[in-house]
Amino acid sequence: MSSSSHSPSAFDRPRSVIKKILAKLQNEGDGAVVRRGIGRNDLKNLDPFLMLDDFSVSPPAGFPDHPHRGFETVTYMLQGGITHQDFAGHKGTIRTGDVQWMTAGRGIVHSEMPAGAGSQKGLQLWINLASRDKMMKPRYQEIPSDNIPRAEKDGVEVRVIAGESMGVRSPIYTQTPTMYLDFILKPRAQVHQSIPDTWTSFVYIIDGEGVFGSPSSSPVAAHHVLVLGGGNGVSVWNKSSKPLRFVLIAGKPLNEPIVQYGPFVMNSQSEIAQAFEDYRYAKNGFEMAKYWRSQ
């Protein structure tokens, strides 16, 4: 699926940047601030991805009790911690470098609140589920930072959250096939990462600035989403004097209708109406929502 090599012509069909979007600050939840890169007017979705938020939340703000149906949420902590609890009695805290991969399936009601004082920061990605998987039983995969595979070579460090890079593979099972890589490039380092041909892919720059796609491209700074075109891999260069950190995310497109209303993502308007009814009357997966409130 993937390799890392250091020749400029690592791919016969290198991917180039076809769209660049600055993730601007907006308010979300209860007093939280997010930079939304996907899931806004100029980039509604990027099949199979529905949303990408770079969030920052300080107590007492947070994301109090709310439902989900029809997709997965992937929370990756960059700084601090978030405590989550749900109506099935699942509770835990993820901290810097930890990942929670939650498949909401037919229904979850949960809260996500800061686990300490000061600013808690991370990325939350929403991945759509195929119509056949939308009503599956919910499940969690939680991977502590120490268990995320990593590799380092020639000034490039990668953490493999999902998929494979530089010869290491993630233990995460992705219901919708997904690659999620966190790269740090030292100054003057470069990386060539292969991506399955037919998959949708994008980059989100966390820190620093980098050159993406071709060595002659202009450098792009932090907080930009770069949508990549077709091809079998992407090349990245850090020509600056500071480290470059970015996530490279790719996934197999579902090519199905997307009907989204807030926290519900289905394939038709009638399924959305059904989701609202199920949530309101606590049935079809939302039975426990009737009496549950987070502590």
N, C-alpha and C positions, 0 to 999 in steps of 0.2 A: 504493500500500500504506500510505503513511503521510504524516502532515503534522504541522506544529506550528503552532498558532494560539493566540492569547491571549485568546479570549473564553471566559467560564465555561461557556457552552453550546456548546462546541466539537463535541459529539457528540449525536446524537439519542438514543443509547442508551449513556450513560457506564457504564463498568465500576465496580463497587464491590468492596470487600474482603469476601470470604466466609469466609476462614479466616486466622488469624494464628498463627504458630508461632515460638517463640524457638529458634534453632539453638544447642544446648548443646554444650559441649566434650566430646570423647571421644577416646580413643587409636586410632590407625589405622596401618597399615604397620609399620615398625620404628622406634618411638619418636616418630612424628609425632603432632601434635595437630590435630584438625579440629573445626570447628563444622558439624555435618551438618543441613542444613535440609530436604532431600528425601532419602528413602531410609531412613526410620526409622519406628518403629511408628505414630506419629500422622500420618505422611504418607509412605506406602510408595512411591508414585510419583504422577506428575501427567502422564499421557499427553500427549506422548511422552517426558517427562523421568523419568529413573530415579533420579538422585542429584544433589545439589548439596552440595559441601564447600567451606567456607572454611578453607583449611589453613595451618598454620604449622609449618615444619620447620627444624631447626638441625642441622648435622653433629654426630655421625655418623649421626643418624636419617635416615630417608628411606623410599622405597618401592622395595625391592630387586626383583629379577627376578620378574615375575608375568605371567600370560596374560590375554587378553581375547578374547571372541568375541561378535558379534551386536549391537554398538552402537557409538556414537562417544563419544570423550572430548574435551572442550574445556577446555584449561588456559589461564587468563588470569592473568598475573603482576601482582601489586599491589606487591610489594617484593622486591628481590633477584633470584635466578635459580634455575632448575632445569635440570639436565643430564639428558637422556634418551638412551638407546641401546636399539636393538632387535636381534632376531636376524636381520634382513635387512641389517644393516650400517649402518642409519640412525642418525646420532648428531648431537646439537646441543644448544645451550643457549638457553633463552628467558629474557629478563630483563624488568625492570619495563615493563609496558605491552605486551609481546609476547603473541601468541596462538598456540597450537598446536591445530589442529583435526584430530584423529586419527580416521579411520574404521577401526576394528579389523576389521570384516567377518568373514571366516572365521577369522582368527587372527593375533594379534600376541603376542609375548612381549617385554616391555621392562622397563627400570628407570627410575625418576625419583628423582634424588638432588640434594640442595642443591648449588648451584654456588659457594658461598662461605661465609665464616664468618658467624655470627649467624643471625637469623631470616629465612627466605625465605617470603614469603606470597603466596597467590593463591587463585583460585576454580577448582574443577574441577567441570564439569557433565557428566553422562552423558545422552546422547540415544539413545533406542531407534531401531533400524532396522526397517523393514517386513520381513515374512517373506521377501519376494522379494529383499531386499538383504542379509540376514544373512550369507550366504556369499559376498559380493562380495570382490574383491581389496582388501586393505588399502591405504590411502593417507594421506598427510599434507598438510595445508595449513598453512604457517607464515607468519605475518604479523608482521613487525617493527613495533614501536610507531609508527614514523614513517610507515608505509604504511596505518595504520588511519585511514579517513576521519573527519573531525571537523567540527563546526559550532558556532557560538557566536552567541547573540542574546539580548538582554534578560536578562542574568544567568544564562542557561542554556548549559551546554556539554555536548555529547554526542559520544561516540566510538562509531562505528557498526561493531561487530564483525561483525554479520550483519544483513541486512535493510536498512531505509532509515529515515532520520529527518531532519527539518529540511532536506530537499532533497538530502541526500547518501546514497549507496548503497555498501554494502560489496562488495568483490570476492570474498568467500568464497562458495563453492558449498556449499549445504546439502543433503545427501542426503535428510534428513527436513526439510521446509521449516521454517526457524527464524529468529526475530528475536532479536538479542542487543545491547542498547544499554546503554552506561555513561553515566549522567547525573551532572553536578555542578550543583546549583542554589545560587546565592548567596542570602544572606538576602533574604526577601521576593520571591524569583523564583517563577515558576510555569511549568509545562509541560503541554501537552495533546498526547498522542501517540496516533495512531490505531493500531489493532491489527486484523488481519483477523478478521472476525466469528466464524468458527467455531473459531478457534485457542484453545488453552489458554494462559493467561498468569499470570505471577507476578512479584513484585518481591522482591529481596533488598537490604536496607539495609546498606551498608558503613560509612558514617560519618554522624553527625548524626541529626536526626530530621525526619520529614516528615508531611504530611497527604495521604492518598491517597484518591481516589475522589470525595469530596465535601468542600466547604470546611468543613463543620461537623463532620467526623470528628475523633476525638482523634488527636493526633500519635503516631507510632510511632517507637521508637528503633532504633539499630543492632542488627544480628544477627537481625532478624526476617525471616521469609519471609511475604509476604502473597499469598495465592492470590486472584486476581481472578475475579469472576463474568462472565457473558456481556455482550456489548456491542461497540461498534465503536471504543472508545478509552478511555484513562485520563487523568485529570487529577491533577496533583501540585502541592502548594504547600509552600514552605519558609517557615514563619511564625516560625522561630527566628532567633537572632542569629549562628548558625554555619553554614558550608556543609553542604549535604546531598548525600551521594553514594549512589547506588543503581544496581543493574542491573535493567533491565526485560527479561524473557525471555519469549518466546512461541513456540509451535510448533503445527504441524498435528497433531491427534491421529491415532493409527494405528488405534485401536479394534480391537486384536488381543490375544489372550491373552498375558500376560507371565509367563514362568516363569524365575525368576532363581535362580542358585546361585552366590554369590560373583561371580567375574569373568566368568561366562557368562550371557547373557540370550537365551533362545530362546522359542519359542511352545508347547513341550510338554516333558513330563518325559523322553520318549524322546530328544528332541534334546539335552537337557542331558546325559543319559547318554552320548550319542554324542560330545558335546564333551569330556567327561572322558576317554573312550576315545581320541579323536583326540590329545588333549594328552599322555596317558600313553604312547601308542605312537608319538608324533611322526608323525602322518599327517593327510591332508585339510586342509592349511594349516599344520600345526604341524611339518612335516618338519625345519625348521632348529632346532627347540627341543632336538633330541637332543644336540647338541654345544656349543651356545652358552651362554656365561655372560658377564654384563656385566663390563667391566674396572674 
